[in-house]
Amino acid sequence: MIKVSIGVTVYNVEKYLRECLDSIMRQTIDDFEVIMVDDGSTDNSLNICQEYVARDDRFKLIHQENKGRGQAGAKNTCLRYMTGEYVTWVDSDDVVDDNYLEKLLEVQEKTGADIVRCVRKYIRNGNVYFVKGYEDGFINTDGIFDLSLETALENVLDHTLGTLEFWGELIPRKLYRGVTLSEGIIHEDQGNKLKLYFQSKKNVMTLEQLYSYRLREGSIMDSFREGKNLLREKLYDLKVSTFNWNKLMYYVDVADYKVEELREAYIKKLDKLSAEVNLGEEDNKIYREAINKQKQKLQRYWNM
């Protein structure tokens, strides 16, 4: 059995795709396959993928018509074709270090964890930016942080650890059995990742910055913000966050896991957002009204 299946979903990323795929080709271990799913790209992305299939037989390509199912639809296709013992995802505009797979496998072997996550650094305008000082906030052993289920779920509200994203992690393929990602939504990671956490027995995070996350104009996220003023951007972020947090509460309820504690943390997070908003007077009022509307809806639903 192949050790690692790397999933790369592709849609109109010709400017960055070669850099991404080259970083995968440079991995210090050889035992992996790359499942690329081109989701109906209209630029040169499909041809670039075909180049790598011709160069390296570990690269496999599936082309599908874009039916508006989003990255989740492409990821579901990836999962159907993966054969590796472990699964990792690399966004097609991002870059991984040469020892990305080697380090994640080392940590998995050392800890026996189901979910192994690394820390990200950032690429912007061709420059790489490392995050400094974050290590001080983690109690760790040899650079490995024990990411409990409670910490992972609580972090959904603050999003400082990036526990919701699929990229930058190593997960046994068997953990995906029976899991289908919700399609046709902007943030395909949201909620779907929680399904895996509730099946995982142990989660850890290596504090090495092995994954380079690209901040760019023209990304899926950026296209939804383009042309919006600060209030609209804040309201959009609130909509995304509450969608995410509502998913969290759904799975918490289903699993009957620390329901009251996390409901209380959710309400406190909304109060914190309301207190910290710093817009104009009229915009502050509109933003706080949106927060209060969400808060009141939750309190009615939860009989608080």
C-alpha positions as a Markdown table, in Angstrom:
| # | Residue | x | y | z |
|---|---|---|---|---|
| 1 | Met | 0.0 | 0.0 | 0.0 |
| 2 | Ile | 1.2 | 3.5 | -0.8 |
| 3 | Lys | 2.1 | 5.4 | 2.3 |
| 4 | Val | 0.5 | 8.8 | 1.6 |
| 5 | Ser | -2.1 | 10.1 | -0.8 |
| 6 | Ile | -1.8 | 13.8 | -1.4 |
| 7 | Gly | -5.0 | 15.5 | -2.6 |
| 8 | Val | -4.7 | 18.6 | -4.8 |
| 9 | Thr | -7.9 | 20.2 | -6.0 |
| 10 | Val | -7.3 | 22.6 | -9.0 |
| 11 | Tyr | -9.4 | 25.4 | -10.4 |
| 12 | Asn | -7.9 | 28.3 | -12.4 |
| 13 | Val | -4.5 | 28.5 | -10.5 |
| 14 | Glu | -2.1 | 28.5 | -13.5 |
| 15 | Lys | 0.0 | 31.3 | -11.9 |
| 16 | Tyr | 0.9 | 29.2 | -8.8 |
| 17 | Leu | 0.3 | 25.6 | -9.7 |
| 18 | Arg | 3.8 | 24.7 | -10.9 |
| 19 | Glu | 5.3 | 26.1 | -7.7 |
| 20 | Cys | 2.9 | 23.9 | -5.7 |
| 21 | Leu | 3.5 | 20.7 | -7.6 |
| 22 | Asp | 7.2 | 21.2 | -7.7 |
| 23 | Ser | 7.3 | 21.4 | -3.9 |
| 24 | Ile | 5.5 | 18.1 | -3.8 |
| 25 | Met | 7.9 | 16.5 | -6.2 |
| 26 | Arg | 10.8 | 17.6 | -4.0 |
| 27 | Gln | 9.6 | 15.6 | -1.0 |
| 28 | Thr | 12.3 | 13.7 | 0.9 |
| 29 | Ile | 10.3 | 10.5 | 0.8 |
| 30 | Asp | 9.2 | 8.8 | -2.3 |
| 31 | Asp | 6.3 | 6.6 | -1.1 |
| 32 | Phe | 3.3 | 8.8 | -2.1 |
| 33 | Glu | 0.8 | 9.5 | -4.8 |
| 34 | Val | -0.7 | 12.8 | -5.9 |
| 35 | Ile | -4.4 | 12.8 | -6.8 |
| 36 | Met | -5.1 | 16.0 | -8.7 |
| 37 | Val | -8.7 | 16.9 | -9.5 |
| 38 | Asp | -9.2 | 19.6 | -12.1 |
| 39 | Asp | -12.6 | 21.0 | -11.4 |
| 40 | Gly | -13.3 | 22.4 | -14.9 |
| 41 | Ser | -10.5 | 25.0 | -15.1 |
| 42 | Thr | -10.8 | 27.6 | -17.9 |
| 43 | Asp | -7.2 | 28.7 | -17.8 |
| 44 | Asn | -4.0 | 26.6 | -18.4 |
| 45 | Ser | -4.3 | 24.6 | -15.2 |
| 46 | Leu | -5.4 | 21.4 | -16.8 |
| 47 | Asn | -2.4 | 21.4 | -19.2 |
| 48 | Ile | 0.0 | 22.0 | -16.4 |
| 49 | Cys | -1.5 | 19.0 | -14.5 |
| 50 | Gln | -1.0 | 16.9 | -17.6 |
| 51 | Glu | 2.7 | 17.9 | -17.7 |
| 52 | Tyr | 3.3 | 16.5 | -14.2 |
| 53 | Val | 1.4 | 13.3 | -15.0 |
| 54 | Ala | 3.8 | 12.8 | -18.0 |
| 55 | Arg | 6.9 | 13.6 | -15.9 |
| 56 | Asp | 6.1 | 11.5 | -12.8 |
| 57 | Asp | 3.9 | 8.4 | -12.6 |
| 58 | Arg | 3.0 | 9.2 | -9.0 |
| 59 | Phe | 0.9 | 12.1 | -10.2 |
| 60 | Lys | -2.7 | 11.1 | -11.3 |
| 61 | Leu | -5.2 | 13.4 | -12.9 |
| 62 | Ile | -9.0 | 13.4 | -12.9 |
| 63 | His | -10.8 | 16.1 | -14.9 |
| 64 | Gln | -14.4 | 16.8 | -14.1 |
| 65 | Glu | -17.0 | 19.4 | -15.2 |
| 66 | Asn | -17.5 | 22.2 | -12.9 |
| 67 | Lys | -21.0 | 21.8 | -11.5 |
| 68 | Gly | -20.8 | 24.4 | -8.7 |
| 69 | Arg | -20.0 | 21.8 | -6.0 |
| 70 | Gly | -17.0 | 23.8 | -4.8 |
| 71 | Gln | -13.7 | 22.4 | -3.5 |
| 72 | Ala | -15.7 | 19.9 | -1.4 |
| 73 | Gly | -16.9 | 18.2 | -4.6 |
| 74 | Ala | -13.4 | 18.0 | -5.9 |
| 75 | Lys | -12.1 | 16.6 | -2.6 |
| 76 | Asn | -14.8 | 14.0 | -2.6 |
| 77 | Thr | -13.6 | 12.9 | -6.0 |
| 78 | Cys | -10.0 | 12.8 | -4.7 |
| 79 | Leu | -11.1 | 10.5 | -1.8 |
| 80 | Arg | -12.7 | 8.1 | -4.2 |
| 81 | Tyr | -9.3 | 7.6 | -6.0 |
| 82 | Met | -6.9 | 7.6 | -3.1 |
| 83 | Thr | -5.2 | 4.4 | -2.1 |
| 84 | Gly | -2.7 | 5.5 | 0.5 |
| 85 | Glu | -2.5 | 4.6 | 4.2 |
| 86 | Tyr | -2.6 | 8.3 | 5.1 |
| 87 | Val | -4.2 | 11.4 | 3.5 |
| 88 | Thr | -2.9 | 14.9 | 3.3 |
| 89 | Trp | -4.2 | 17.9 | 1.4 |
| 90 | Val | -2.2 | 20.7 | -0.3 |
| 91 | Asp | -4.1 | 23.7 | -1.7 |
| 92 | Ser | -3.1 | 24.2 | -5.3 |
| 93 | Asp | -1.8 | 27.8 | -4.7 |
| 94 | Asp | 0.2 | 26.8 | -1.6 |
| 95 | Val | 3.7 | 25.3 | -1.1 |
| 96 | Val | 5.0 | 22.6 | 1.3 |
| 97 | Asp | 8.6 | 22.2 | 2.6 |
| 98 | Asp | 10.7 | 19.5 | 1.1 |
| 99 | Asn | 10.5 | 17.5 | 4.4 |
| 100 | Tyr | 6.7 | 18.1 | 4.9 |
| 101 | Leu | 5.7 | 14.4 | 4.5 |
| 102 | Glu | 8.8 | 13.1 | 6.3 |
| 103 | Lys | 8.2 | 15.2 | 9.4 |
| 104 | Leu | 4.5 | 14.5 | 9.6 |
| 105 | Leu | 5.1 | 10.8 | 9.4 |
| 106 | Glu | 7.8 | 11.0 | 12.0 |
| 107 | Val | 5.5 | 12.7 | 14.4 |
| 108 | Gln | 2.7 | 10.2 | 13.7 |
| 109 | Glu | 5.1 | 7.3 | 14.4 |
| 110 | Lys | 6.3 | 8.9 | 17.5 |
| 111 | Thr | 2.9 | 9.8 | 19.0 |
| 112 | Gly | 0.5 | 7.3 | 17.4 |
| 113 | Ala | -1.9 | 10.2 | 16.7 |
| 114 | Asp | -4.7 | 10.0 | 14.2 |
| 115 | Ile | -4.5 | 13.6 | 13.3 |
| 116 | Val | -1.1 | 15.3 | 13.0 |
| 117 | Arg | -1.1 | 19.0 | 12.2 |
| 118 | Cys | 1.8 | 21.4 | 11.4 |
| 119 | Val | 2.0 | 25.1 | 11.7 |
| 120 | Arg | 1.7 | 27.4 | 8.7 |
| 121 | Lys | 3.8 | 30.3 | 7.5 |
| 122 | Tyr | 2.7 | 32.7 | 4.8 |
| 123 | Ile | 3.5 | 33.7 | 1.3 |
| 124 | Arg | 2.6 | 37.1 | 0.1 |
| 125 | Asn | 3.8 | 38.8 | -3.1 |
| 126 | Gly | 6.6 | 36.2 | -3.5 |
| 127 | Asn | 7.9 | 36.6 | 0.1 |
| 128 | Val | 7.8 | 34.0 | 2.9 |
| 129 | Tyr | 6.8 | 35.2 | 6.3 |
| 130 | Phe | 7.4 | 33.0 | 9.4 |
| 131 | Val | 5.3 | 33.4 | 12.5 |
| 132 | Lys | 7.5 | 34.2 | 15.5 |
| 133 | Gly | 6.8 | 33.7 | 19.2 |
| 134 | Tyr | 3.8 | 31.4 | 18.9 |
| 135 | Glu | 5.8 | 28.6 | 20.5 |
| 136 | Asp | 5.7 | 30.3 | 23.8 |
| 137 | Gly | 1.9 | 29.8 | 24.0 |
| 138 | Phe | 2.1 | 26.0 | 23.9 |
| 139 | Ile | 3.0 | 23.4 | 26.5 |
| 140 | Asn | 4.9 | 21.0 | 24.3 |
| 141 | Thr | 7.3 | 18.1 | 24.4 |
| 142 | Asp | 10.1 | 18.2 | 21.7 |
| 143 | Gly | 8.1 | 20.7 | 19.7 |
| 144 | Ile | 4.9 | 18.5 | 19.7 |
| 145 | Phe | 1.7 | 19.9 | 21.2 |
| 146 | Asp | -1.0 | 17.6 | 22.4 |
| 147 | Leu | -4.2 | 18.8 | 20.8 |
| 148 | Ser | -7.0 | 17.5 | 22.8 |
| 149 | Leu | -10.5 | 17.2 | 21.4 |
| 150 | Glu | -11.7 | 19.9 | 23.8 |
| 151 | Thr | -8.9 | 22.3 | 22.7 |
| 152 | Ala | -9.6 | 21.6 | 19.0 |
| 153 | Leu | -13.3 | 22.3 | 19.4 |
| 154 | Glu | -12.8 | 25.4 | 21.5 |
| 155 | Asn | -10.3 | 26.7 | 18.9 |
| 156 | Val | -13.1 | 26.7 | 16.3 |
| 157 | Leu | -14.4 | 29.8 | 18.1 |
| 158 | Asp | -11.0 | 31.6 | 18.1 |
| 159 | His | -9.3 | 29.9 | 15.1 |
| 160 | Thr | -5.8 | 30.5 | 16.3 |
| 161 | Leu | -4.6 | 27.0 | 15.6 |
| 162 | Gly | -6.3 | 26.4 | 12.2 |
| 163 | Thr | -7.9 | 23.2 | 13.4 |
| 164 | Leu | -10.7 | 23.4 | 10.8 |
| 165 | Glu | -8.7 | 23.3 | 7.6 |
| 166 | Phe | -7.8 | 20.1 | 5.9 |
| 167 | Trp | -4.4 | 21.3 | 4.5 |
| 168 | Gly | -1.3 | 20.9 | 6.6 |
| 169 | Glu | -2.3 | 17.6 | 8.2 |
| 170 | Leu | -1.7 | 13.9 | 8.0 |
| 171 | Ile | -4.8 | 11.7 | 8.7 |
| 172 | Pro | -5.3 | 7.9 | 8.2 |
| 173 | Arg | -7.5 | 7.3 | 5.2 |
| 174 | Lys | -9.6 | 4.9 | 7.3 |
| 175 | Leu | -10.8 | 7.9 | 9.3 |
| 176 | Tyr | -12.5 | 9.2 | 6.1 |
| 177 | Arg | -14.6 | 6.1 | 5.7 |
| 178 | Gly | -18.3 | 7.1 | 5.6 |
| 179 | Val | -17.4 | 10.8 | 5.4 |
| 180 | Thr | -18.7 | 12.8 | 2.5 |
| 181 | Leu | -17.9 | 16.5 | 2.5 |
| 182 | Ser | -20.8 | 18.9 | 2.2 |
| 183 | Glu | -20.8 | 20.3 | -1.3 |
| 184 | Gly | -21.7 | 23.6 | -2.8 |
| 185 | Ile | -20.6 | 25.8 | 0.0 |
| 186 | Ile | -17.8 | 28.4 | 0.1 |
| 187 | His | -15.9 | 27.0 | 3.1 |
| 188 | Glu | -15.9 | 23.3 | 2.5 |
| 189 | Asp | -13.6 | 22.7 | 5.5 |
| 190 | Gln | -16.1 | 24.2 | 7.9 |
| 191 | Gly | -18.1 | 21.5 | 9.7 |
| 192 | Asn | -16.7 | 18.7 | 7.6 |
| 193 | Lys | -13.5 | 18.6 | 9.6 |
| 194 | Leu | -15.4 | 18.2 | 12.8 |
| 195 | Lys | -16.6 | 14.8 | 11.6 |
| 196 | Leu | -13.0 | 13.6 | 11.7 |
| 197 | Tyr | -12.2 | 15.1 | 15.2 |
| 198 | Phe | -15.1 | 13.1 | 16.7 |
| 199 | Gln | -13.7 | 9.9 | 15.2 |
| 200 | Ser | -10.1 | 10.6 | 16.2 |
| 201 | Lys | -8.6 | 9.1 | 19.4 |
| 202 | Lys | -5.5 | 11.4 | 19.5 |
| 203 | Asn | -4.5 | 14.7 | 17.9 |
| 204 | Val | -1.2 | 16.4 | 18.0 |
| 205 | Met | 0.4 | 19.5 | 16.3 |
| 206 | Thr | 4.1 | 19.8 | 15.5 |
| 207 | Leu | 5.2 | 23.4 | 16.0 |
| 208 | Glu | 7.4 | 23.3 | 12.8 |
| 209 | Gln | 6.2 | 25.6 | 10.1 |
| 210 | Leu | 6.1 | 23.1 | 7.2 |
| 211 | Tyr | 3.2 | 24.5 | 5.2 |
| 212 | Ser | 3.3 | 27.8 | 3.3 |
| 213 | Tyr | -0.2 | 29.4 | 3.0 |
| 214 | Arg | -0.5 | 31.9 | 0.2 |
| 215 | Leu | -2.3 | 35.2 | 0.7 |
| 216 | Arg | -3.3 | 36.4 | -2.7 |
| 217 | Glu | -5.7 | 38.5 | -4.7 |
| 218 | Gly | -8.1 | 36.6 | -6.8 |
| 219 | Ser | -8.5 | 33.7 | -4.4 |
| 220 | Ile | -11.9 | 32.1 | -3.8 |
| 221 | Met | -12.0 | 34.0 | -0.5 |
| 222 | Asp | -10.9 | 37.3 | -2.0 |
| 223 | Ser | -13.5 | 37.1 | -4.7 |
| 224 | Phe | -16.2 | 37.2 | -2.1 |
| 225 | Arg | -14.7 | 40.3 | -0.5 |
| 226 | Glu | -13.9 | 42.3 | -3.7 |
| 227 | Gly | -15.4 | 45.7 | -3.7 |
| 228 | Lys | -16.9 | 45.5 | -0.2 |
| 229 | Asn | -16.6 | 48.2 | 2.3 |
| 230 | Leu | -15.4 | 47.5 | 5.9 |
| 231 | Leu | -18.9 | 47.0 | 7.3 |
| 232 | Arg | -19.9 | 44.6 | 4.6 |
| 233 | Glu | -16.6 | 42.7 | 5.1 |
| 234 | Lys | -17.3 | 42.5 | 8.8 |
| 235 | Leu | -20.8 | 41.3 | 8.2 |
| 236 | Tyr | -19.5 | 38.7 | 5.7 |
| 237 | Asp | -16.9 | 37.5 | 8.3 |
| 238 | Leu | -19.7 | 37.3 | 10.9 |
| 239 | Lys | -21.8 | 35.2 | 8.5 |
| 240 | Val | -19.0 | 32.8 | 7.8 |
| 241 | Ser | -18.0 | 32.5 | 11.5 |
| 242 | Thr | -21.6 | 31.9 | 12.7 |
| 243 | Phe | -22.0 | 29.3 | 10.0 |
| 244 | Asn | -18.9 | 27.6 | 11.2 |
| 245 | Trp | -19.9 | 27.9 | 14.9 |
| 246 | Asn | -23.4 | 26.6 | 14.2 |
| 247 | Lys | -21.8 | 23.5 | 12.6 |
| 248 | Leu | -19.7 | 23.1 | 15.7 |
| 249 | Met | -22.7 | 23.2 | 18.0 |
| 250 | Tyr | -24.5 | 20.7 | 15.7 |
| 251 | Tyr | -21.8 | 18.1 | 16.1 |
| 252 | Val | -21.4 | 18.9 | 19.8 |
| 253 | Asp | -25.1 | 18.2 | 20.3 |
| 254 | Val | -25.0 | 15.0 | 18.3 |
| 255 | Ala | -22.0 | 13.7 | 20.2 |
| 256 | Asp | -23.4 | 15.1 | 23.5 |
| 257 | Tyr | -19.9 | 16.5 | 24.2 |
| 258 | Lys | -19.6 | 19.4 | 26.7 |
| 259 | Val | -22.7 | 21.0 | 25.2 |
| 260 | Glu | -23.4 | 23.6 | 27.9 |
| 261 | Glu | -19.7 | 24.7 | 28.2 |
| 262 | Leu | -19.5 | 25.2 | 24.4 |
| 263 | Arg | -22.8 | 27.0 | 24.2 |
| 264 | Glu | -21.7 | 29.4 | 26.9 |
| 265 | Ala | -18.3 | 29.9 | 25.0 |
| 266 | Tyr | -20.2 | 30.7 | 21.8 |
| 267 | Ile | -22.4 | 33.4 | 23.5 |
| 268 | Lys | -19.2 | 34.9 | 25.1 |
| 269 | Lys | -17.5 | 35.0 | 21.7 |
| 270 | Leu | -20.5 | 36.9 | 20.3 |
| 271 | Asp | -20.3 | 39.3 | 23.2 |
| 272 | Lys | -16.6 | 39.8 | 22.6 |
| 273 | Leu | -17.1 | 40.6 | 18.9 |
| 274 | Ser | -19.8 | 43.1 | 19.9 |
| 275 | Ala | -17.5 | 44.8 | 22.4 |
| 276 | Glu | -14.4 | 44.9 | 20.1 |
| 277 | Val | -16.1 | 46.3 | 16.9 |
| 278 | Asn | -14.5 | 49.6 | 15.8 |
| 279 | Leu | -16.4 | 51.0 | 12.9 |
| 280 | Gly | -18.2 | 54.3 | 12.5 |
| 281 | Glu | -21.1 | 55.0 | 14.9 |
| 282 | Glu | -23.9 | 54.0 | 12.5 |
| 283 | Asp | -21.9 | 50.9 | 11.2 |
| 284 | Asn | -21.2 | 49.8 | 14.8 |
| 285 | Lys | -24.9 | 49.9 | 15.4 |
| 286 | Ile | -25.7 | 47.8 | 12.3 |
| 287 | Tyr | -23.0 | 45.3 | 13.2 |
| 288 | Arg | -24.0 | 44.9 | 16.8 |
| 289 | Glu | -27.6 | 44.4 | 15.7 |
| 290 | Ala | -26.5 | 41.5 | 13.5 |
| 291 | Ile | -24.7 | 40.0 | 16.4 |
| 292 | Asn | -27.6 | 40.4 | 18.8 |
| 293 | Lys | -29.9 | 38.9 | 16.3 |
| 294 | Gln | -27.7 | 35.8 | 16.1 |
| 295 | Lys | -27.4 | 35.7 | 19.9 |
| 296 | Gln | -31.1 | 36.0 | 20.5 |
| 297 | Lys | -31.8 | 33.2 | 18.0 |
| 298 | Leu | -29.4 | 30.9 | 19.8 |
| 299 | Gln | -30.8 | 31.7 | 23.2 |
| 300 | Arg | -34.4 | 31.0 | 22.1 |
| 301 | Tyr | -33.3 | 27.7 | 20.5 |
| 302 | Trp | -31.4 | 26.7 | 23.6 |
| 303 | Asn | -34.0 | 28.0 | 26.0 |
| 304 | Met | -31.3 | 30.1 | 27.7 |
